[in-house]
């Protein structure tokens, strides 16, 4: 007889689960039969044990303690699958294996099933109980399914029927369906003070590297100066996932959760009560770029959905979900949802420095403290006496306006290391694999399932934390040395007074962000439109002064060079499949070019005579345009008109270099108006 152990909540340390009864032990008793003359000859194959052969009597005796073995019987032609139940083995509760029970009570309809890792077993079971159980699942099976669901995201339906196929993969015998009973099996947990003694977030796997006073930071940490206390800062990252939807099926009354805010999801009743109180409040529109997370929060379609996604709060440094930092989103990524999740997660911490990263932090933080005042008092934090910084995730930052890129960048802030804030994004790949199945679940089952997967994600992060931190330390040592050497080399090229001045400006801004931002660029970028306008104004001024160097009625030197630069961009970006004869744009431009730069005709002729090019078969991308910047200075006496304009077009040449890089990264582009104009003029 062996008792079943009580296990912590949601842990795979269990041995046997029974449906609708409390099974405390198992004893086996072989069915007593009249003596038979059976020779101990090779009649049975004891699979999963040894390759030995046993007679009827021996096979029963050897399995009094192994009732879940699979047996094959020799029928004089082949090994035929059978069961220990058919051979006469009975499992008797409350007796030592082998002892006879004088008052046996068989299970209901003699149809007792044990579902184990390698098969589904029918056994003959005798017991005495007030209930009438008929299905059992072993803890080994539940542990196997638990880990398998984490790694492969297998559904219980596929898992159960794969076990059924192990009994009979040929479909030659009917397998009774116990799937409904299998789905009623649940993990068991134990709290000495009862289930109601479990507190919020108590069952979550917490990040051991986050600051927890009394656990992993020294006494008196709060009295340390800022240049020491920054080591105990909390880094959190906020994000939403709209793949984790849930259809409008079932309800909390029909499908309640097995826990009430004990792990990662917040307590649902209080959360919904707060949201109901905030209904009708419009979300402010973005003053940055048009962030869909902000501007479409009130218009996001939720037809047929009870939940459009989830919002989460993560440890930004170690990629773990925080206690009570996960909640459902009813209609888009609204501030009221994310505010509640953030302050709920912060209840587990007592810190004075917090670094918060969010892809729309530039907008979200503006009214955060005003929103906090309208929340339950337990969520209020003394933010005026704390150091709280807001950042935009590094990958998302480039999508923001320049002001946001300066004021919400990890790169321009001290005491944040090389944090990127992208922790939530790392976990979506793992959890998105269950989105298809959880979408169809009821509210309680879905939250419990996601809680379970979030717990496994945190556990895997913890088990790998030693190797992860060691790798980061090695990288930090390596890059610290290289960056120090690079900085020293750079500073040797700059006057010491300037270095000192810049350092003071940076330190002043770090201490007080109201000071001028030293990272703000004062260089006005040159655009294509600005260049064209500047050149057009210059040529118009020359015409008014009676100066006209144009040799073509419609194409001035500046328009010629602008069109040439566009053609050069196309040569680098496009893959032409025609020869030069079938590309009228280049031929038209080259015809006008000869008016202003006669030497180009000689250069093309020299190349043709040297055998370097065959003009008839030359591909457009290989045609040398001979722009003014490509000609040698000694040849300027042969293209005097363009030489006079070189100083005026300097800004255009500088712009063209940056423009070509842009064109190469954006792929194909159409001919611009100048190129098409050259072609039209040539044809006319």
C-alpha positions as semicolon CSV with decimal commas, in nm:
position;residue;x (nm);y (nm);z (nm)
1;X;0,000;0,000;0,000
2;X;0,137;0,344;-0,084
3;X;-0,023;0,682;-0,023
4;X;-0,050;0,944;-0,296
5;X;0,160;1,254;-0,220
6;X;0,006;1,602;-0,215
7;X;0,188;1,833;-0,453
8;X;0,238;2,209;-0,496
9;X;-0,005;2,383;-0,729
10;X;0,067;2,337;-1,100
11;X;0,376;2,123;-1,045
12;X;0,430;1,791;-1,225
13;X;0,524;1,588;-0,919
14;X;0,208;1,378;-0,899
15;X;0,165;1,002;-0,933
16;X;-0,202;0,916;-0,988
17;X;-0,516;1,118;-1,048
18;X;-0,860;0,965;-1,022
19;X;-1,185;1,099;-1,154
20;X;-1,442;1,177;-0,888
21;X;-1,275;0,992;-0,598
22;X;-0,981;1,004;-0,361
23;X;-0,769;0,698;-0,424
24;X;-0,518;0,645;-0,143
25;X;-0,347;0,324;-0,235
26;X;-0,327;0,025;-0,466
27;X;-0,294;-0,340;-0,381
28;X;-0,297;-0,626;-0,624
29;X;-0,460;-0,966;-0,590
30;X;-0,442;-1,235;-0,853
31;X;-0,776;-1,391;-0,932
32;X;-0,806;-1,734;-0,772
33;X;-0,887;-2,003;-1,024
34;X;-0,914;-2,378;-1,012
35;X;-0,576;-2,547;-1,064
36;X;-0,507;-2,610;-1,428
37;X;-0,255;-2,831;-1,593
38;X;-0,053;-2,563;-1,779
39;X;0,303;-2,631;-1,873
40;X;0,553;-2,355;-1,825
41;X;0,633;-2,332;-2,192
42;X;0,672;-2,036;-2,429
43;X;0,315;-1,914;-2,443
44;X;0,342;-1,543;-2,358
45;X;0,574;-1,261;-2,454
46;X;0,631;-1,018;-2,169
47;X;0,687;-0,698;-2,371
48;X;0,835;-0,386;-2,210
49;X;1,008;-0,606;-1,950
50;X;1,225;-0,876;-2,102
51;X;1,215;-1,094;-2,408
52;X;1,139;-1,401;-2,193
53;X;0,841;-1,633;-2,250
54;X;0,602;-1,726;-1,968
55;X;0,313;-1,961;-1,913
56;X;-0,032;-1,842;-1,803
57;X;0,029;-1,889;-1,432
58;X;0,376;-1,734;-1,433
59;X;0,270;-1,430;-1,632
60;X;0,000;-1,350;-1,374
61;X;0,229;-1,407;-1,079
62;X;0,506;-1,189;-1,223
63;X;0,265;-0,900;-1,284
64;X;0,098;-0,870;-0,946
65;X;0,293;-0,547;-0,900
66;X;0,302;-0,445;-1,269
67;X;-0,060;-0,437;-1,386
68;X;0,010;-0,184;-1,665
69;X;0,236;-0,398;-1,881
70;X;0,128;-0,481;-2,233
71;X;0,104;-0,852;-2,310
72;X;0,117;-1,050;-2,635
73;X;-0,005;-1,412;-2,643
74;X;0,112;-1,679;-2,886
75;X;-0,189;-1,831;-3,065
76;X;0,012;-2,097;-3,250
77;X;0,043;-1,864;-3,550
78;X;0,151;-1,522;-3,427
79;X;0,168;-1,305;-3,117
80;X;-0,178;-1,166;-3,052
81;X;-0,223;-0,863;-2,823
82;X;-0,419;-0,931;-2,506
83;X;-0,455;-0,782;-2,158
84;X;-0,376;-0,896;-1,807
85;X;-0,745;-0,841;-1,731
86;X;-0,844;-1,106;-1,986
87;X;-0,584;-1,340;-1,842
88;X;-0,743;-1,314;-1,498
89;X;-0,538;-1,054;-1,311
90;X;-0,736;-0,843;-1,061
91;X;-0,621;-0,530;-0,879
92;X;-0,754;-0,525;-0,523
93;X;-0,733;-0,207;-0,315
94;X;-0,657;-0,245;0,055
95;X;-0,473;-0,577;0,032
96;X;-0,114;-0,688;-0,002
97;X;-0,046;-0,805;-0,358
98;X;-0,127;-1,175;-0,377
99;X;-0,375;-1,179;-0,086
100;X;-0,731;-1,280;-0,151
101;X;-1,021;-1,048;-0,073
102;X;-1,326;-1,231;0,066
103;X;-1,566;-0,944;-0,007
104;X;-1,458;-0,790;-0,341
105;X;-1,658;-0,508;-0,498
106;X;-1,581;-0,478;-0,870
107;X;-1,577;-0,139;-1,035
108;X;-1,884;-0,016;-1,219
109;X;-1,967;-0,243;-1,512
110;X;-1,620;-0,392;-1,470
111;X;-1,497;-0,110;-1,695
112;X;-1,205;0,050;-1,511
113;X;-0,939;0,224;-1,725
114;X;-0,593;0,354;-1,637
115;X;-0,437;0,599;-1,884
116;X;-0,058;0,579;-1,870
117;X;0,233;0,716;-2,072
118;X;0,263;0,421;-2,308
119;X;-0,099;0,311;-2,346
120;X;-0,460;0,303;-2,225
121;X;-0,515;0,000;-2,001
122;X;-0,832;-0,182;-1,904
123;X;-0,791;-0,357;-1,570
124;X;-1,012;-0,556;-1,332
125;X;-1,031;-0,346;-1,016
126;X;-1,195;-0,427;-0,684
127;X;-1,237;-0,156;-0,422
128;X;-1,477;-0,019;-0,165
129;X;-1,572;0,350;-0,195
130;X;-1,876;0,574;-0,175
131;X;-1,816;0,699;-0,530
132;X;-1,792;0,498;-0,845
133;X;-1,477;0,598;-1,035
134;X;-1,402;0,440;-1,370
135;X;-1,099;0,630;-1,509
136;X;-0,751;0,692;-1,369
137;X;-0,459;0,893;-1,508
138;X;-0,106;0,839;-1,381
139;X;0,104;1,128;-1,263
140;X;0,376;1,015;-1,503
141;X;0,135;1,074;-1,790
142;X;0,031;1,416;-1,662
143;X;0,395;1,518;-1,619
144;X;0,472;1,396;-1,970
145;X;0,179;1,587;-2,120
146;X;0,270;1,895;-1,916
147;X;0,626;1,913;-2,050
148;X;0,523;1,810;-2,400
149;X;0,267;2,091;-2,416
150;X;0,538;2,341;-2,325
151;X;0,787;2,222;-2,587
152;X;0,564;2,116;-2,877
153;X;0,236;2,295;-2,783
154;X;0,050;1,967;-2,840
155;X;-0,321;1,969;-2,761
156;X;-0,471;1,725;-2,513
157;X;-0,697;1,589;-2,789
158;X;-0,408;1,486;-3,015
159;X;-0,212;1,358;-2,718
160;X;-0,494;1,134;-2,594
161;X;-0,567;0,986;-2,935
162;X;-0,199;0,916;-2,994
163;X;-0,214;0,703;-2,678
164;X;-0,523;0,529;-2,812
165;X;-0,338;0,442;-3,132
166;X;-0,064;0,279;-2,930
167;X;-0,324;0,025;-2,818
168;X;-0,426;-0,052;-3,173
169;X;-0,276;0,139;-3,463
170;X;-0,435;-0,088;-3,725
171;X;-0,793;-0,007;-3,630
172;X;-0,884;-0,376;-3,600
173;X;-1,044;-0,346;-3,257
174;X;-1,271;-0,086;-3,103
175;X;-1,108;0,140;-2,844
176;X;-1,350;0,287;-2,592
177;X;-1,340;0,666;-2,583
178;X;-1,237;0,806;-2,243
179;X;-1,138;1,150;-2,375
180;X;-1,414;1,332;-2,184
181;X;-1,303;1,171;-1,858
182;X;-0,940;1,251;-1,944
183;X;-1,025;1,619;-1,982
184;X;-1,174;1,625;-1,631
185;X;-0,840;1,539;-1,474
186;X;-0,683;1,835;-1,295
187;X;-0,365;1,907;-1,111
188;X;-0,394;1,898;-0,735
189;X;-0,231;2,139;-0,496
190;X;-0,212;2,174;-0,124
191;X;-0,202;2,469;0,112
192;X;-0,216;2,386;0,487
193;X;-0,444;2,686;0,543
194;X;-0,676;2,611;0,253
195;X;-0,711;2,743;-0,098
196;X;-0,837;3,083;0,019
197;X;-0,507;3,146;0,200
198;X;-0,321;3,177;-0,131
199;X;-0,233;3,542;-0,197
200;X;-0,215;3,730;-0,526
201;X;0,082;3,629;-0,738
202;X;0,202;3,368;-0,488
203;X;0,216;3,091;-0,749
204;X;0,416;3,289;-1,006
205;X;0,777;3,204;-1,083
206;X;0,948;3,533;-1,004
207;X;1,257;3,674;-1,169
208;X;1,540;3,617;-0,916
209;X;1,753;3,897;-1,066
210;X;1,494;4,172;-1,020
211;X;1,538;4,377;-0,700
212;X;1,352;4,214;-0,409
213;X;1,423;4,386;-0,074
214;X;1,505;4,134;0,195
215;X;1,599;3,871;-0,064
216;X;1,870;3,980;-0,305
217;X;1,967;4,340;-0,219
218;X;2,153;4,453;0,095
219;X;2,001;4,617;0,397
220;X;1,994;4,997;0,384
221;X;1,992;5,004;0,004
222;X;1,734;5,285;0,006
223;X;1,979;5,513;0,191
224;X;2,254;5,478;-0,067
225;X;2,336;5,779;-0,289
226;X;2,196;5,778;-0,647
227;X;2,532;5,677;-0,799
228;X;2,509;5,354;-0,595
229;X;2,133;5,301;-0,573
230;X;2,097;5,274;-0,952
231;X;2,218;4,915;-0,923
232;X;1,890;4,832;-0,748
233;X;1,668;4,987;-1,016
234;X;1,375;4,792;-1,160
235;X;1,353;4,757;-1,540
236;X;1,011;4,677;-1,682
237;X;0,890;4,653;-2,040
238;X;0,529;4,685;-2,158
239;X;0,373;4,543;-2,472
240;X;0,052;4,399;-2,617
241;X;-0,008;4,087;-2,824
242;X;-0,309;4,083;-3,054
243;X;-0,261;3,724;-3,167
244;X;-0,379;3,593;-2,830
245;X;-0,744;3,659;-2,905
246;X;-1,041;3,473;-2,759
247;X;-1,374;3,420;-2,926
248;X;-1,694;3,521;-2,753
249;X;-1,769;3,172;-2,625
250;X;-1,858;3,053;-2,275
251;X;-1,834;3,282;-1,970
252;X;-1,665;3,312;-1,632
253;X;-1,966;3,149;-1,467
254;X;-1,958;2,847;-1,695
255;X;-1,578;2,826;-1,725
256;X;-1,418;2,988;-1,418
257;X;-1,044;3,000;-1,367
258;X;-0,880;2,761;-1,120
259;X;-0,696;3,055;-0,968
260;X;-0,788;3,412;-0,892
261;X;-0,487;3,627;-0,972
262;X;-0,247;3,381;-0,806
263;X;0,007;3,382;-1,089
264;X;0,052;3,616;-1,389
265;X;-0,301;3,712;-1,488
266;X;-0,454;3,978;-1,267
267;X;-0,766;3,918;-1,060
268;X;-1,040;3,942;-1,318
269;X;-1,332;4,082;-1,114
270;X;-1,148;4,391;-0,985
271;X;-0,992;4,449;-1,328
272;X;-1,328;4,444;-1,507
273;X;-1,485;4,665;-1,242
274;X;-1,217;4,930;-1,299
275;X;-1,259;4,912;-1,678
276;X;-1,636;4,945;-1,645
277;X;-1,584;5,259;-1,438
278;X;-1,361;5,406;-1,712
279;X;-1,593;5,325;-2,002
280;X;-1,653;5,613;-2,241
281;X;-1,317;5,782;-2,180
282;X;-1,160;5,872;-2,515
283;X;-0,793;5,805;-2,572
284;X;-0,577;6,104;-2,666
285;X;-0,437;6,096;-3,018
286;X;-0,066;6,076;-3,079
287;X;0,141;6,392;-3,118
288;X;0,430;6,179;-3,244
289;X;0,389;5,974;-3,562
290;X;0,053;5,809;-3,624
291;X;0,089;5,516;-3,381
292;X;-0,183;5,261;-3,455
293;X;-0,164;5,139;-3,096
294;X;-0,293;5,482;-2,990
295;X;-0,505;5,618;-3,272
296;X;-0,685;5,290;-3,351
297;X;-0,741;5,178;-2,991
298;X;-1,106;5,292;-2,997
299;X;-1,177;5,164;-3,349
300;X;-1,008;4,822;-3,350
301;X;-1,254;4,557;-3,463
302;X;-1,370;4,318;-3,192
303;X;-1,658;4,151;-3,377
304;X;-1,711;3,800;-3,246
305;X;-1,432;3,838;-2,990
306;X;-1,447;3,859;-2,614
307;X;-1,077;3,945;-2,602
308;X;-0,871;4,111;-2,876
309;X;-0,536;4,025;-2,716
310;X;-0,336;4,052;-2,396
311;X;-0,119;4,319;-2,241
312;X;0,188;4,218;-2,043
313;X;0,452;4,367;-1,816
314;X;0,791;4,196;-1,830
315;X;1,128;4,220;-1,664
316;X;1,313;4,416;-1,933
317;X;1,655;4,284;-1,834
318;X;1,585;3,912;-1,804
319;X;1,281;3,850;-2,029
320;X;1,040;3,717;-1,765
321;X;0,670;3,783;-1,708
322;X;0,605;3,975;-1,387
323;X;0,358;3,875;-1,117
324;X;0,003;4,001;-1,190
325;X;0,133;4,179;-1,498
326;X;-0,087;4,011;-1,761
327;X;-0,443;4,103;-1,852
328;X;-0,693;4,075;-2,136
329;X;-0,755;4,361;-2,380
330;X;-1,117;4,413;-2,474
331;X;-1,074;4,661;-2,760
332;X;-0,726;4,754;-2,867
333;X;-0,428;4,871;-2,664
334;X;-0,592;5,133;-2,444
335;X;-0,413;5,334;-2,179
336;X;-0,664;5,229;-1,912
337;X;-0,571;4,862;-1,962
338;X;-0,198;4,915;-1,967
339;X;-0,207;5,155;-1,669
340;X;-0,381;4,894;-1,457
341;X;-0,138;4,619;-1,555
342;X;0,168;4,832;-1,480
343;X;0,059;4,942;-1,134
344;X;-0,062;4,590;-1,056
345;X;0,283;4,449;-1,140
346;X;0,456;4,718;-0,934
347;X;0,276;4,600;-0,619
348;X;0,530;4,318;-0,592
349;X;0,825;4,560;-0,567
350;X;0,953;4,820;-0,323
351;X;1,204;5,025;-0,518
352;X;1,289;5,391;-0,563
353;X;1,423;5,379;-0,921
354;X;1,221;5,240;-1,212
355;X;1,306;5,234;-1,583
356;X;0,995;5,175;-1,795
357;X;1,012;5,093;-2,166
358;X;0,711;5,095;-2,396
359;X;0,688;5,137;-2,772
360;X;0,456;5,438;-2,721
361;X;0,610;5,564;-2,396
362;X;0,645;5,913;-2,546
363;X;0,263;5,944;-2,544
364;X;0,160;5,705;-2,266
365;X;0,366;5,868;-1,990
366;X;0,213;6,216;-2,032
367;X;-0,098;6,155;-1,820
368;X;0,016;5,847;-1,632
369;X;0,015;6,010;-1,288
370;X;-0,321;6,175;-1,350
371;X;-0,459;5,834;-1,445
372;X;-0,308;5,682;-1,131
373;X;-0,513;5,915;-0,911
374;X;-0,831;5,762;-1,051
375;X;-0,720;5,407;-0,975
376;X;-0,765;5,207;-0,650
377;X;-0,555;5,347;-0,367
378;X;-0,343;5,033;-0,341
379;X;-0,197;5,117;-0,683
380;X;-0,073;5,463;-0,583
381;X;0,305;5,501;-0,565
382;X;0,507;5,800;-0,435
383;X;0,634;5,891;-0,780
384;X;0,746;6,240;-0,673
385;X;1,008;6,088;-0,442
386;X;1,116;5,826;-0,693
387;X;1,340;5,830;-1,000
388;X;1,131;5,705;-1,291
389;X;1,256;5,715;-1,649
390;X;1,059;5,634;-1,963
391;X;1,211;5,481;-2,276
392;X;1,105;5,361;-2,619
393;X;1,222;5,015;-2,723
394;X;1,535;5,039;-2,937
395;X;1,393;4,858;-3,239
396;X;1,080;5,077;-3,235
397;X;1,256;5,405;-3,167
398;X;1,346;5,483;-3,530
399;X;0,976;5,500;-3,615
400;X;0,937;5,802;-3,384
401;X;1,000;6,169;-3,455
402;X;1,346;6,315;-3,386
403;X;1,243;6,467;-3,053
404;X;1,132;6,126;-2,921
405;X;1,451;5,963;-3,049
406;X;1,652;6,206;-2,839
407;X;1,444;6,208;-2,521
408;X;1,342;5,841;-2,492
409;X;1,658;5,660;-2,604
410;X;1,839;5,405;-2,390
411;X;2,159;5,505;-2,570
412;X;2,152;5,861;-2,435
413;X;2,076;5,773;-2,072
414;X;2,303;5,664;-1,792
415;X;2,253;5,376;-1,549
416;X;2,071;5,159;-1,805
417;X;2,360;4,964;-1,958
418;X;2,285;4,811;-2,296
419;X;1,918;4,745;-2,223
420;X;1,708;4,736;-2,540
421;X;1,361;4,701;-2,381
422;X;1,252;4,437;-2,634
423;X;1,194;4,164;-2,371
424;X;0,821;4,110;-2,445
425;X;0,894;4,057;-2,814
426;X;1,126;3,768;-2,728
427;X;0,846;3,580;-2,554
428;X;0,579;3,622;-2,821
429;X;0,734;3,362;-3,050
430;X;0,695;3,102;-2,777
431;X;0,342;3,185;-2,663
432;X;0,197;3,257;-3,009
433;X;0,213;2,886;-3,085
434;X;-0,081;2,826;-2,850
435;X;-0,286;3,116;-2,987
436;X;-0,491;2,893;-3,218
437;X;-0,604;2,662;-2,937
438;X;-0,656;2,926;-2,666
439;X;-0,866;3,130;-2,910
440;X;-1,139;2,865;-2,886
441;X;-1,127;2,821;-2,506
442;X;-1,351;2,959;-2,237
443;X;-1,216;3,248;-2,028
444;X;-1,100;3,042;-1,729
445;X;-0,934;2,764;-1,928
446;X;-0,755;3,017;-2,144
447;X;-0,615;3,217;-1,853
448;X;-0,501;2,900;-1,674
449;X;-0,336;2,769;-1,990
450;X;-0,152;3,095;-2,057
451;X;-0,052;3,120;-1,690
452;X;0,096;2,773;-1,715
453;X;0,297;2,857;-2,027
454;X;0,417;3,187;-1,883
455;X;0,535;2,999;-1,575
456;X;0,728;2,753;-1,790
457;X;0,884;3,042;-1,985
458;X;1,005;3,201;-1,660
459;X;1,133;2,868;-1,532
460;X;1,337;2,808;-1,847
461;X;1,482;3,157;-1,819
462;X;1,582;3,091;-1,457
463;X;1,751;2,759;-1,533
464;X;1,953;2,930;-1,808
465;X;2,022;3,247;-1,610
466;X;2,370;3,142;-1,496
467;X;2,491;3,076;-1,851
468;X;2,314;3,388;-1,981
469;X;2,472;3,620;-1,725
470;X;2,815;3,463;-1,775
471;X;2,793;3,521;-2,150
472;X;2,687;3,882;-2,093
473;X;2,978;3,937;-1,855
474;X;3,227;3,806;-2,112
475;X;3,075;4,029;-2,380
476;X;3,076;4,330;-2,147
477;X;3,445;4,286;-2,069
478;X;3,529;4,249;-2,436
479;X;3,327;4,548;-2,555
480;X;3,432;4,767;-2,263
481;X;3,794;4,730;-2,368
482;X;3,723;4,794;-2,737
483;X;3,504;5,097;-2,668
484;X;3,757;5,249;-2,431
485;X;4,027;5,213;-2,694
486;X;3,802;5,361;-2,962
487;X;3,702;5,651;-2,741
488;X;4,062;5,726;-2,650
489;X;4,160;5,722;-3,017
490;X;3,875;5,958;-3,104
491;X;3,954;6,200;-2,821
492;X;4,317;6,223;-2,936
493;X;4,190;6,382;-3,258
494;X;3,983;6,646;-3,074
495;X;4,103;6,946;-2,880
496;X;4,099;6,870;-2,503
497;X;3,900;7,186;-2,432
498;X;3,623;7,071;-2,665
499;X;3,614;6,724;-2,507
500;X;3,585;6,882;-2,162
501;X;3,310;7,115;-2,281
502;X;3,107;6,832;-2,439
503;X;3,146;6,615;-2,130
504;X;3,009;6,895;-1,911
505;X;2,713;6,946;-2,144
506;X;2,628;6,575;-2,140
507;X;2,656;6,545;-1,763
508;X;2,444;6,857;-1,712
509;X;2,171;6,717;-1,935
510;X;2,183;6,378;-1,761
511;X;2,127;6,545;-1,426
512;X;1,857;6,780;-1,552
513;X;1,673;6,703;-1,876
514;X;1,550;7,061;-1,894
515;X;1,904;7,160;-1,992
516;X;1,990;7,177;-2,365
517;X;2,012;6,828;-2,511
518;X;2,371;6,781;-2,637
519;X;2,257;6,500;-2,866
520;X;2,022;6,725;-3,059
521;X;2,148;6,780;-3,412
522;X;2,159;7,138;-3,539
523;X;2,232;7,032;-3,896
524;X;1,945;7,093;-4,135
525;X;1,922;6,801;-4,380
526;X;1,920;6,882;-4,751
527;X;1,624;6,750;-4,946
528;X;1,589;6,695;-5,318
529;X;1,316;6,957;-5,342
530;X;1,534;7,213;-5,164
531;X;1,822;7,153;-5,406
532;X;1,597;7,192;-5,710
533;X;1,450;7,511;-5,568
534;X;1,792;7,657;-5,492
535;X;1,924;7,586;-5,843
536;X;1,606;7,717;-6,009
537;X;1,631;8,042;-5,813
538;X;2,000;8,075;-5,909
539;X;1,927;8,029;-6,280
540;X;1,633;8,270;-6,265
541;X;1,858;8,532;-6,106
542;X;2,117;8,485;-6,383
543;X;1,854;8,527;-6,653
544;X;1,742;8,852;-6,496
545;X;2,107;8,966;-6,498
546;X;2,136;8,880;-6,867
547;X;2,348;8,572;-6,813
548;X;2,238;8,261;-6,998
549;X;2,479;7,970;-7,043
550;X;2,213;7,722;-7,157
551;X;2,275;7,557;-7,494
552;X;1,931;7,394;-7,504
553;X;1,602;7,577;-7,513
554;X;1,438;7,366;-7,242
555;X;1,718;7,191;-7,051
556;X;1,956;7,398;-6,842
557;X;2,289;7,264;-6,704
558;X;2,134;7,201;-6,364
559;X;1,844;6,999;-6,508
560;X;2,089;6,801;-6,720
561;X;2,295;6,700;-6,417
562;X;1,983;6,627;-6,210
563;X;1,854;6,395;-6,481
564;X;2,198;6,230;-6,505
565;X;2,202;6,160;-6,133
566;X;1,857;6,001;-6,158
567;X;1,976;5,779;-6,443
568;X;2,280;5,679;-6,239
569;X;2,048;5,580;-5,954
570;X;1,848;5,361;-6,191
571;X;2,164;5,193;-6,317
572;X;2,251;5,091;-5,963
573;X;1,901;4,994;-5,856
574;X;1,751;4,825;-6,164
575;X;1,830;4,510;-6,356
576;X;1,787;4,597;-6,723
577;X;1,703;4,323;-6,972
578;X;1,740;4,531;-7,288
579;X;2,036;4,678;-7,472
580;X;2,114;5,046;-7,496
581;X;1,929;5,080;-7,825
582;X;1,601;4,999;-7,651
583;X;1,651;5,243;-7,363
584;X;1,545;5,585;-7,501
585;X;1,592;5,770;-7,170
586;X;1,969;5,723;-7,165
587;X;2,003;5,790;-7,538
588;X;1,801;6,114;-7,507
589;X;2,002;6,231;-7,209
590;X;2,336;6,149;-7,378
591;X;2,228;6,347;-7,687
592;X;2,169;6,661;-7,478
593;X;2,485;6,598;-7,276
594;X;2,702;6,629;-7,588
595;X;2,586;6,989;-7,629
596;X;2,727;7,086;-7,290
597;X;3,017;6,840;-7,265
598;X;3,162;6,767;-7,613
599;X;3,448;6,567;-7,462
600;X;3,202;6,293;-7,367
601;X;3,163;6,200;-7,735
602;X;3,542;6,153;-7,761
603;X;3,550;5,945;-7,442
604;X;3,282;5,708;-7,573
605;X;3,466;5,682;-7,907
606;X;3,797;5,599;-7,735
607;X;3,631;5,326;-7,530
608;X;3,475;5,176;-7,843
609;X;3,807;5,179;-8,036
610;X;3,989;5,016;-7,743
611;X;3,740;4,730;-7,754
612;X;3,627;4,806;-7,404
613;X;3,263;4,846;-7,505
614;X;3,036;4,745;-7,792
615;X;2,793;5,032;-7,819
616;X;2,538;4,825;-8,013
617;X;2,513;4,555;-7,746
618;X;2,596;4,763;-7,441
619;X;2,361;4,716;-7,147
620;X;2,213;5,036;-6,997
621;X;2,357;4,962;-6,652
622;X;2,709;4,944;-6,803
623;X;2,684;5,269;-6,996
624;X;2,922;5,530;-6,852
625;X;2,732;5,855;-6,806
626;X;3,046;6,065;-6,751
627;X;2,894;6,307;-6,504
628;X;3,107;6,618;-6,436
629;X;3,229;6,476;-6,105
630;X;3,376;6,176;-6,292
631;X;3,592;6,381;-6,531
632;X;3,954;6,470;-6,466
633;X;4,023;6,834;-6,373
634;X;4,265;6,868;-6,666
635;X;3,984;6,821;-6,913
636;X;3,785;7,124;-6,798
637;X;3,903;7,338;-7,091
638;X;3,698;7,112;-7,320
639;X;3,369;7,159;-7,127
640;X;3,398;7,520;-7,013
641;X;3,025;7,585;-6,987
642;X;2,967;7,309;-6,734
643;X;3,291;7,396;-6,554
644;X;3,151;7,739;-6,483
645;X;2,855;7,579;-6,312
646;X;3,049;7,327;-6,103
647;X;3,075;7,552;-5,800
648;X;2,702;7,621;-5,819
649;X;2,617;7,249;-5,839
650;X;2,844;7,143;-5,551
651;X;2,551;7,106;-5,316
652;X;2,372;6,891;-5,575
653;X;2,669;6,652;-5,600
654;X;2,682;6,619;-5,221
655;X;2,313;6,542;-5,215
656;X;2,343;6,290;-5,497
657;X;2,579;6,069;-5,294
658;X;2,328;6,031;-5,012
659;X;2,045;5,991;-5,259
660;X;2,213;5,700;-5,437
661;X;2,249;5,514;-5,109
662;X;1,880;5,563;-5,042
663;X;1,784;5,439;-5,386
664;X;1,987;5,122;-5,347
665;X;1,803;5,035;-5,027
666;X;1,455;5,104;-5,160
667;X;1,479;4,906;-5,484
668;X;1,330;4,999;-5,822
669;X;1,203;5,347;-5,896
670;X;1,046;5,512;-6,196
671;X;1,202;5,772;-6,423
672;X;1,160;6,116;-6,276
673;X;1,022;6,414;-6,465
674;X;1,364;6,540;-6,579
675;X;1,454;6,210;-6,748
676;X;1,117;6,184;-6,918
677;X;1,149;6,548;-7,031
678;X;1,483;6,471;-7,199
679;X;1,323;6,184;-7,386
680;X;1,027;6,395;-7,497
681;X;1,252;6,676;-7,621
682;X;1,468;6,432;-7,817
683;X;1,168;6,285;-7,993
684;X;1,031;6,630;-8,079
